[in-house]
Structure formats: structure tokens, C-alpha cells
Amino acid sequence: NCTWVQELKQEVNFGAKDARRTFAAIPTIIVVNIAFNLCFNSMSNAFPSQACQMDLRIGSMQLNGAFFHVADAMAVVIFTPIFEFCLYPVIARVKGSPVRFGQKIVAGLVMAA
């Protein structure tokens, strides 16, 4: 069922310049993917090991070690909009220029540490 697919109204020209720009992005994608997977896999190995050593009782219940993976995802979902709509605009006003993408990456890495 592809009824939602619409026909293009104009002809799409994809030239050599566009192809070069597309292929130029591949090294960046590879480096970012490797960096992300190194961090994520180290987290995936460390969390269960840490959970075995920690007292995960809260009141009368005990948390499962897998809670750390859920908490990590919840932190991303909660803090991304806070940073994007509250913190970065304030920093941009103080700085006098918009917060660059690289600065956002560094802020995320600092929060993760």
C-alpha cells in the first residue's frame, strides 16, 4: 500500500557536485558511528557489572540491573528538549552567537561523563 507516496512535481537533478558532497559526509558518519558505538558498548558492558556490585534496593523493592539502560534512554528523552529549548538559547544570548553543533556535542559528552 503506497497510496501516501506522491509523484514529484519537478524533475530532480542529481549531479556530480551533489554526489561529491554526499560521499564527503561518509568519513564523518563513520567516525561518529565508531565513537558512539565505543561509548555505547562500554556502557553496555559496565552497567551489568556495576549492577551486580551495587545495592539496588529502594525502600522495599529492588531495581533490576537493566534499569540503568532504561534510565539512560529516559535521560536522553528528558534532557534533550531542556537543553535545546532552555539552556542553548540562554547560552546563545549570553555569547551573542548561536550554539554550534560541535559545542552541543561537547555539552552532551560532559553531561554523559
N, CA, C and O atoms as a GROMACS GRO file, in nm:
protein
  452
    1ASN      N    1   0.084  -0.117   0.000
    1ASN     CA    2   0.000   0.000   0.000
    1ASN      C    3   0.089   0.124   0.000
    1ASN      O    4   0.146   0.161   0.103
    2CYS      N    5   0.100   0.186  -0.112
    2CYS     CA    6   0.185   0.304  -0.127
    2CYS      C    7   0.104   0.427  -0.167
    2CYS      O    8   0.153   0.513  -0.241
    3THR      N    9  -0.017   0.435  -0.119
    3THR     CA   10  -0.103   0.547  -0.159
    3THR      C   11  -0.052   0.681  -0.105
    3THR      O   12  -0.086   0.786  -0.159
    4TRP      N   13   0.029   0.677  -0.001
    4TRP     CA   14   0.081   0.800   0.058
    4TRP      C   15   0.197   0.858  -0.022
    4TRP      O   16   0.234   0.974  -0.001
    5VAL      N   17   0.255   0.779  -0.113
    5VAL     CA   18   0.367   0.826  -0.194
    5VAL      C   19   0.313   0.919  -0.302
    5VAL      O   20   0.220   0.886  -0.375
    6GLN      N   21   0.374   1.037  -0.310
    6GLN     CA   22   0.330   1.134  -0.409
    6GLN      C   23   0.432   1.145  -0.521
    6GLN      O   24   0.552   1.126  -0.500
    7GLU      N   25   0.384   1.176  -0.639
    7GLU     CA   26   0.473   1.195  -0.751
    7GLU      C   27   0.545   1.328  -0.738
    7GLU      O   28   0.488   1.426  -0.689
    8LEU      N   29   0.671   1.332  -0.784
    8LEU     CA   30   0.745   1.457  -0.781
    8LEU      C   31   0.687   1.553  -0.884
    8LEU      O   32   0.654   1.514  -0.996
    9LYS      N   33   0.675   1.679  -0.845
    9LYS     CA   34   0.619   1.780  -0.934
    9LYS      C   35   0.722   1.828  -1.035
    9LYS      O   36   0.688   1.875  -1.143
   10GLN      N   37   0.849   1.817  -0.999
   10GLN     CA   38   0.954   1.864  -1.088
   10GLN      C   39   1.060   1.756  -1.103
   10GLN      O   40   1.066   1.661  -1.025
   11GLU      N   41   1.142   1.772  -1.204
   11GLU     CA   42   1.248   1.677  -1.228
   11GLU      C   43   1.360   1.700  -1.126
   11GLU      O   44   1.397   1.814  -1.099
   12VAL      N   45   1.415   1.592  -1.072
   12VAL     CA   46   1.523   1.602  -0.974
   12VAL      C   47   1.655   1.580  -1.047
   12VAL      O   48   1.676   1.476  -1.110
   13ASN      N   49   1.743   1.677  -1.037
   13ASN     CA   50   1.875   1.667  -1.099
   13ASN      C   51   1.978   1.642  -0.990
   13ASN      O   52   1.998   1.725  -0.902
   14PHE      N   53   2.040   1.529  -0.997
   14PHE     CA   54   2.144   1.493  -0.900
   14PHE      C   55   2.273   1.483  -0.978
   14PHE      O   56   2.295   1.388  -1.052
   15GLY      N   57   2.358   1.583  -0.959
   15GLY     CA   58   2.480   1.589  -1.038
   15GLY      C   59   2.603   1.542  -0.963
   15GLY      O   60   2.594   1.491  -0.851
   16ALA      N   61   2.717   1.560  -1.026
   16ALA     CA   62   2.844   1.518  -0.968
   16ALA      C   63   2.878   1.596  -0.842
   16ALA      O   64   2.937   1.542  -0.748
   17LYS      N   65   2.840   1.724  -0.839
   17LYS     CA   66   2.866   1.806  -0.720
   17LYS      C   67   2.790   1.750  -0.600
   17LYS      O   68   2.844   1.740  -0.490
   18ASP      N   69   2.664   1.714  -0.621
   18ASP     CA   70   2.584   1.656  -0.512
   18ASP      C   71   2.640   1.522  -0.468
   18ASP      O   72   2.642   1.492  -0.349
   19ALA      N   73   2.686   1.443  -0.563
   19ALA     CA   74   2.744   1.313  -0.530
   19ALA      C   75   2.871   1.330  -0.448
   19ALA      O   76   2.893   1.257  -0.351
   20ARG      N   77   2.957   1.428  -0.486
   20ARG     CA   78   3.079   1.454  -0.410
   20ARG      C   79   3.047   1.497  -0.266
   20ARG      O   80   3.112   1.452  -0.172
   21ARG      N   81   2.948   1.584  -0.251
   21ARG     CA   82   2.910   1.629  -0.117
   21ARG      C   83   2.854   1.514  -0.034
   21ARG      O   84   2.879   1.506   0.086
   22THR      N   85   2.780   1.425  -0.098
   22THR     CA   86   2.726   1.309  -0.027
   22THR      C   87   2.838   1.217   0.019
   22THR      O   88   2.841   1.175   0.135
   23PHE      N   89   2.931   1.186  -0.070
   23PHE     CA   90   3.042   1.098  -0.034
   23PHE      C   91   3.139   1.164   0.064
   23PHE      O   92   3.206   1.096   0.140
   24ALA      N   93   3.146   1.296   0.062
   24ALA     CA   94   3.233   1.367   0.156
   24ALA      C   95   3.184   1.352   0.300
   24ALA      O   96   3.263   1.364   0.394
   25ALA      N   97   3.056   1.327   0.318
   25ALA     CA   98   2.999   1.312   0.452
   25ALA      C   99   3.026   1.173   0.511
   25ALA      O  100   3.013   1.154   0.632
   26ILE      N  101   3.063   1.077   0.429
   26ILE     CA  102   3.080   0.940   0.476
   26ILE      C  103   3.189   0.927   0.583
   26ILE      O  104   3.164   0.859   0.683
   27PRO      N  105   3.307   0.987   0.570
   27PRO     CA  106   3.406   0.974   0.678
   27PRO      C  107   3.354   1.027   0.812
   27PRO      O  108   3.381   0.968   0.917
   28THR      N  109   3.282   1.137   0.808
   28THR     CA  110   3.225   1.192   0.933
   28THR      C  111   3.126   1.094   0.992
   28THR      O  112   3.126   1.071   1.113
   29ILE      N  113   3.042   1.037   0.910
   29ILE     CA  114   2.943   0.940   0.959
   29ILE      C  115   3.013   0.820   1.021
   29ILE      O  116   2.971   0.771   1.125
   30ILE      N  117   3.117   0.773   0.957
   30ILE     CA  118   3.190   0.657   1.010
   30ILE      C  119   3.255   0.689   1.144
   30ILE      O  120   3.246   0.609   1.238
   31VAL      N  121   3.320   0.804   1.154
   31VAL     CA  122   3.387   0.842   1.280
   31VAL      C  123   3.284   0.858   1.392
   31VAL      O  124   3.306   0.809   1.503
   32VAL      N  125   3.174   0.925   1.364
   32VAL     CA  126   3.070   0.943   1.467
   32VAL      C  127   3.011   0.809   1.507
   32VAL      O  128   2.986   0.785   1.625
   33ASN      N  129   2.988   0.721   1.410
   33ASN     CA  130   2.933   0.589   1.440
   33ASN      C  131   3.028   0.508   1.527
   33ASN      O  132   2.985   0.443   1.622
   34ILE      N  133   3.156   0.511   1.496
   34ILE     CA  134   3.254   0.437   1.577
   34ILE      C  135   3.260   0.494   1.719
   34ILE      O  136   3.261   0.419   1.816
   35ALA      N  137   3.262   0.628   1.730
   35ALA     CA  138   3.268   0.690   1.863
   35ALA      C  139   3.143   0.655   1.944
   35ALA      O  140   3.153   0.622   2.062
   36PHE      N  141   3.026   0.662   1.881
   36PHE     CA  142   2.903   0.629   1.953
   36PHE      C  143   2.904   0.484   1.998
   36PHE      O  144   2.871   0.454   2.113
   37ASN      N  145   2.942   0.394   1.909
   37ASN     CA  146   2.940   0.252   1.944
   37ASN      C  147   3.043   0.217   2.050
   37ASN      O  148   3.018   0.129   2.132
   38LEU      N  149   3.158   0.283   2.050
   38LEU     CA  150   3.255   0.261   2.157
   38LEU      C  151   3.195   0.299   2.292
   38LEU      O  152   3.205   0.224   2.389
   39CYS      N  153   3.133   0.415   2.297
   39CYS     CA  154   3.071   0.460   2.423
   39CYS      C  155   2.955   0.369   2.462
   39CYS      O  156   2.945   0.328   2.577
   40PHE      N  157   2.869   0.338   2.367
   40PHE     CA  158   2.750   0.258   2.398
   40PHE      C  159   2.788   0.117   2.442
   40PHE      O  160   2.731   0.064   2.537
   41ASN      N  161   2.884   0.056   2.374
   41ASN     CA  162   2.923  -0.080   2.410
   41ASN      C  163   2.996  -0.083   2.545
   41ASN      O  164   2.979  -0.178   2.621
   42SER      N  165   3.076   0.019   2.574
   42SER     CA  166   3.140   0.021   2.706
   42SER      C  167   3.035   0.039   2.815
   42SER      O  168   3.047  -0.019   2.923
   43MET      N  169   2.933   0.118   2.787
   43MET     CA  170   2.823   0.133   2.882
   43MET      C  171   2.747   0.002   2.898
   43MET      O  172   2.710  -0.035   3.009
   44SER      N  173   2.725  -0.067   2.789
   44SER     CA  174   2.651  -0.194   2.793
   44SER      C  175   2.727  -0.300   2.873
   44SER      O  176   2.666  -0.388   2.934
   45ASN      N  177   2.859  -0.292   2.872
   45ASN     CA  178   2.938  -0.387   2.950
   45ASN      C  179   2.950  -0.344   3.096
   45ASN      O  180   2.951  -0.429   3.185
   46ALA      N  181   2.960  -0.216   3.120
   46ALA     CA  182   2.983  -0.167   3.256
   46ALA      C  183   2.858  -0.172   3.341
   46ALA      O  184   2.866  -0.204   3.460
   47PHE      N  185   2.743  -0.141   3.285
   47PHE     CA  186   2.621  -0.134   3.366
   47PHE      C  187   2.587  -0.267   3.434
   47PHE      O  188   2.561  -0.267   3.554
   48PRO      N  189   2.586  -0.380   3.362
   48PRO     CA  190   2.554  -0.506   3.433
   48PRO      C  191   2.658  -0.540   3.539
   48PRO      O  192   2.622  -0.593   3.645
   49SER      N  193   2.785  -0.511   3.513
   49SER     CA  194   2.889  -0.539   3.612
   49SER      C  195   2.870  -0.453   3.736
   49SER      O  196   2.884  -0.501   3.849
   50GLN      N  197   2.838  -0.327   3.715
   50GLN     CA  198   2.816  -0.238   3.828
   50GLN      C  199   2.690  -0.277   3.904
   50GLN      O  200   2.687  -0.270   4.026
   51ALA      N  201   2.588  -0.320   3.832
   51ALA     CA  202   2.462  -0.356   3.896
   51ALA      C  203   2.480  -0.477   3.987
   51ALA      O  204   2.411  -0.488   4.088
   52CYS      N  205   2.571  -0.566   3.952
   52CYS     CA  206   2.598  -0.683   4.038
   52CYS      C  207   2.661  -0.642   4.170
   52CYS      O  208   2.642  -0.710   4.270
   53GLN      N  209   2.735  -0.532   4.171
   53GLN     CA  210   2.808  -0.489   4.290
   53GLN      C  211   2.729  -0.390   4.376
   53GLN      O  212   2.764  -0.368   4.492
   54MET      N  213   2.625  -0.331   4.321
   54MET     CA  214   2.555  -0.224   4.391
   54MET      C  215   2.434  -0.275   4.466
   54MET      O  216   2.376  -0.378   4.432
   55ASP      N  217   2.397  -0.202   4.570
   55ASP     CA  218   2.275  -0.229   4.642
   55ASP      C  219   2.164  -0.150   4.572
   55ASP      O  220   2.156  -0.028   4.585
   56LEU      N  221   2.081  -0.219   4.499
   56LEU     CA  222   1.979  -0.153   4.416
   56LEU      C  223   1.842  -0.149   4.484
   56LEU      O  224   1.739  -0.137   4.417
   57ARG      N  225   1.842  -0.157   4.615
   57ARG     CA  226   1.714  -0.153   4.686
   57ARG      C  227   1.670  -0.008   4.707
   57ARG      O  228   1.749   0.077   4.748
   58ILE      N  229   1.545   0.017   4.677
   58ILE     CA  230   1.483   0.146   4.706
   58ILE      C  231   1.360   0.114   4.789
   58ILE      O  232   1.260   0.064   4.738
   59GLY      N  233   1.368   0.143   4.917
   59GLY     CA  234   1.259   0.106   5.007
   59GLY      C  235   1.248  -0.044   5.015
   59GLY      O  236   1.344  -0.114   5.048
   60SER      N  237   1.129  -0.094   4.985
   60SER     CA  238   1.107  -0.238   4.995
   60SER      C  239   1.125  -0.309   4.861
   60SER      O  240   1.113  -0.432   4.854
   61MET      N  241   1.154  -0.235   4.754
   61MET     CA  242   1.171  -0.300   4.624
   61MET      C  243   1.316  -0.293   4.580
   61MET      O  244   1.394  -0.212   4.631
   62GLN      N  245   1.351  -0.378   4.487
   62GLN     CA  246   1.487  -0.381   4.434
   62GLN      C  247   1.482  -0.361   4.284
   62GLN      O  248   1.402  -0.424   4.214
   63LEU      N  249   1.568  -0.273   4.234
   63LEU     CA  250   1.574  -0.247   4.090
   63LEU      C  251   1.653  -0.356   4.021
   63LEU      O  252   1.748  -0.411   4.077
   64ASN      N  253   1.614  -0.385   3.900
   64ASN     CA  254   1.688  -0.477   3.815
   64ASN      C  255   1.806  -0.400   3.756
   64ASN      O  256   1.798  -0.279   3.738
   65GLY      N  257   1.915  -0.468   3.727
   65GLY     CA  258   2.031  -0.404   3.666
   65GLY      C  259   2.000  -0.343   3.530
   65GLY      O  260   2.067  -0.249   3.488
   66ALA      N  261   1.899  -0.394   3.461
   66ALA     CA  262   1.861  -0.341   3.330
   66ALA      C  263   1.800  -0.202   3.343
   66ALA      O  264   1.784  -0.132   3.242
   67PHE      N  265   1.765  -0.161   3.464
   67PHE     CA  266   1.709  -0.028   3.485
   67PHE      C  267   1.803   0.081   3.435
   67PHE      O  268   1.757   0.186   3.389
   68PHE      N  269   1.933   0.058   3.443
   68PHE     CA  270   2.029   0.160   3.402
   68PHE      C  271   2.017   0.190   3.253
   68PHE      O  272   2.037   0.305   3.212
   69HIS      N  273   1.986   0.091   3.172
   69HIS     CA  274   1.967   0.116   3.029
   69HIS      C  275   1.841   0.199   3.006
   69HIS      O  276   1.841   0.288   2.922
   70VAL      N  277   1.736   0.170   3.080
   70VAL     CA  278   1.612   0.246   3.068
   70VAL      C  279   1.634   0.389   3.117
   70VAL      O  280   1.588   0.485   3.055
   71ALA      N  281   1.706   0.403   3.229
   71ALA     CA  282   1.732   0.536   3.283
   71ALA      C  283   1.815   0.619   3.186
   71ALA      O  284   1.794   0.740   3.174
   72ASP      N  285   1.908   0.556   3.117
   72ASP     CA  286   1.990   0.627   3.018
   72ASP      C  287   1.902   0.682   2.906
   72ASP      O  288   1.917   0.798   2.867
   73ALA      N  289   1.813   0.599   2.854
   73ALA     CA  290   1.723   0.643   2.746
   73ALA      C  291   1.629   0.753   2.797
   73ALA      O  292   1.602   0.850   2.726
   74MET      N  293   1.579   0.736   2.919
   74MET     CA  294   1.489   0.838   2.975
   74MET      C  295   1.563   0.971   2.992
   74MET      O  296   1.505   1.077   2.968
   75ALA      N  297   1.689   0.967   3.033
   75ALA     CA  298   1.766   1.090   3.050
   75ALA      C  299   1.782   1.162   2.916
   75ALA      O  300   1.773   1.285   2.911
   76VAL      N  301   1.805   1.087   2.810
   76VAL     CA  302   1.819   1.149   2.677
   76VAL      C  303   1.687   1.215   2.637
   76VAL      O  304   1.686   1.328   2.589
   77VAL      N  305   1.576   1.144   2.657
   77VAL     CA  306   1.445   1.197   2.618
   77VAL      C  307   1.408   1.320   2.702
   77VAL      O  308   1.347   1.414   2.650
   78ILE      N  309   1.445   1.321   2.829
   78ILE     CA  310   1.410   1.432   2.917
   78ILE      C  311   1.502   1.552   2.896
   78ILE      O  312   1.455   1.666   2.885
   79PHE      N  313   1.633   1.528   2.892
   79PHE     CA  314   1.727   1.640   2.890
   79PHE      C  315   1.749   1.702   2.753
   79PHE      O  316   1.790   1.818   2.746
   80THR      N  317   1.724   1.631   2.644
   80THR     CA  318   1.744   1.690   2.512
   80THR      C  319   1.654   1.812   2.490
   80THR      O  320   1.705   1.916   2.448
   81PRO      N  321   1.524   1.802   2.515
   81PRO     CA  322   1.442   1.923   2.498
   81PRO      C  323   1.479   2.035   2.595
   81PRO      O  324   1.472   2.153   2.560
   82ILE      N  325   1.518   2.000   2.718
   82ILE     CA  326   1.558   2.103   2.814
   82ILE      C  327   1.680   2.179   2.763
   82ILE      O  328   1.684   2.302   2.768
   83PHE      N  329   1.778   2.105   2.714
   83PHE     CA  330   1.897   2.171   2.659
   83PHE      C  331   1.861   2.252   2.535
   83PHE      O  332   1.904   2.366   2.521
   84GLU      N  333   1.783   2.192   2.445
   84GLU     CA  334   1.755   2.254   2.316
   84GLU      C  335   1.670   2.380   2.328
   84GLU      O  336   1.691   2.476   2.255
   85PHE      N  337   1.573   2.380   2.420
   85PHE     CA  338   1.479   2.492   2.428
   85PHE      C  339   1.505   2.587   2.545
   85PHE      O  340   1.451   2.698   2.546
   86CYS      N  341   1.585   2.547   2.641
   86CYS     CA  342   1.612   2.633   2.757
   86CYS      C  343   1.759   2.675   2.765
   86CYS      O  344   1.790   2.794   2.763
   87LEU      N  345   1.847   2.577   2.775
   87LEU     CA  346   1.987   2.606   2.801
   87LEU      C  347   2.058   2.669   2.681
   87LEU      O  348   2.125   2.771   2.697
   88TYR      N  349   2.044   2.611   2.563
   88TYR     CA  350   2.116   2.663   2.446
   88TYR      C  351   2.072   2.805   2.407
   88TYR      O  352   2.158   2.886   2.372
   89PRO      N  353   1.943   2.838   2.412
   89PRO     CA  354   1.906   2.978   2.383
   89PRO      C  355   1.966   3.079   2.483
   89PRO      O  356   2.006   3.189   2.445
   90VAL      N  357   1.972   3.040   2.612
   90VAL     CA  358   2.032   3.128   2.712
   90VAL      C  359   2.181   3.147   2.682
   90VAL      O  360   2.232   3.259   2.686
   91ILE      N  361   2.250   3.037   2.652
   91ILE     CA  362   2.392   3.046   2.620
   91ILE      C  363   2.413   3.130   2.494
   91ILE      O  364   2.508   3.208   2.486
   92ALA      N  365   2.326   3.115   2.396
   92ALA     CA  366   2.337   3.192   2.271
   92ALA      C  367   2.319   3.341   2.298
   92ALA      O  368   2.390   3.423   2.240
   93ARG      N  369   2.225   3.377   2.387
   93ARG     CA  370   2.205   3.517   2.420
   93ARG      C  371   2.327   3.575   2.493
   93ARG      O  372   2.369   3.687   2.466
   94VAL      N  373   2.382   3.497   2.586
   94VAL     CA  374   2.499   3.544   2.661
   94VAL      C  375   2.620   3.557   2.569
   94VAL      O  376   2.695   3.654   2.576
   95LYS      N  377   2.637   3.456   2.481
   95LYS     CA  378   2.750   3.453   2.389
   95LYS      C  379   2.738   3.556   2.278
   95LYS      O  380   2.838   3.610   2.230
   96GLY      N  381   2.616   3.581   2.237
   96GLY     CA  382   2.593   3.672   2.124
   96GLY      C  383   2.595   3.602   1.990
   96GLY      O  384   2.584   3.667   1.886
   97SER      N  385   2.609   3.470   1.991
   97SER     CA  386   2.605   3.392   1.867
   97SER      C  387   2.541   3.257   1.898
   97SER      O  388   2.543   3.212   2.013
   98PRO      N  389   2.485   3.192   1.797
   98PRO     CA  390   2.420   3.063   1.823
   98PRO      C  391   2.518   2.956   1.870
   98PRO      O  392   2.637   2.961   1.838
   99VAL      N  393   2.467   2.860   1.945
   99VAL     CA  394   2.549   2.748   1.990
   99VAL      C  395   2.572   2.657   1.871
   99VAL      O  396   2.476   2.611   1.808
  100ARG      N  397   2.698   2.630   1.840
  100ARG     CA  398   2.732   2.546   1.725
  100ARG      C  399   2.708   2.398   1.757
  100ARG      O  400   2.698   2.358   1.873
  101PHE      N  401   2.700   2.319   1.652
  101PHE     CA  402   2.676   2.175   1.666
  101PHE      C  403   2.785   2.107   1.749
  101PHE      O  404   2.755   2.025   1.835
  102GLY      N  405   2.909   2.141   1.723
  102GLY     CA  406   3.021   2.083   1.799
  102GLY      C  407   3.012   2.115   1.947
  102GLY      O  408   3.045   2.031   2.031
  103GLN      N  409   2.968   2.235   1.980
  103GLN     CA  410   2.952   2.273   2.120
  103GLN      C  411   2.841   2.192   2.186
  103GLN      O  412   2.850   2.157   2.303
  104LYS      N  413   2.737   2.163   2.109
  104LYS     CA  414   2.628   2.080   2.162
  104LYS      C  415   2.678   1.937   2.189
  104LYS      O  416   2.640   1.875   2.289
  105ILE      N  417   2.762   1.887   2.100
  105ILE     CA  418   2.819   1.752   2.119
  105ILE      C  419   2.904   1.750   2.245
  105ILE      O  420   2.894   1.656   2.324
  106VAL      N  421   2.986   1.851   2.265
  106VAL     CA  422   3.071   1.857   2.385
  106VAL      C  423   2.984   1.865   2.509
  106VAL      O  424   3.014   1.800   2.609
  107ALA      N  425   2.878   1.944   2.505
  107ALA     CA  426   2.788   1.953   2.621
  107ALA      C  427   2.726   1.818   2.652
  107ALA      O  428   2.714   1.781   2.769
  108GLY      N  429   2.687   1.744   2.550
  108GLY     CA  430   2.632   1.610   2.571
  108GLY      C  431   2.734   1.515   2.630
  108GLY      O  432   2.701   1.436   2.719
  109LEU      N  433   2.856   1.522   2.583
  109LEU     CA  434   2.960   1.436   2.637
  109LEU      C  435   2.993   1.471   2.782
  109LEU      O  436   3.018   1.382   2.863
  110VAL      N  437   2.992   1.600   2.814
  110VAL     CA  438   3.016   1.642   2.952
  110VAL      C  439   2.904   1.593   3.042
  110VAL      O  440   2.929   1.549   3.155
  111MET      N  441   2.780   1.601   2.995
  111MET     CA  442   2.667   1.551   3.074
  111MET      C  443   2.676   1.399   3.093
  111MET      O  444   2.641   1.347   3.198
  112ALA      N  445   2.723   1.330   2.991
  112ALA     CA  446   2.734   1.184   2.999
  112ALA      C  447   2.843   1.141   3.096
  112ALA      O  448   2.834   1.035   3.158
  113ALA      N  449   2.947   1.223   3.108
  113ALA     CA  450   3.057   1.188   3.197
  113ALA      C  451   3.012   1.209   3.338
  113ALA      O  452   3.089   1.186   3.431
   0.00000   0.00000   0.00000
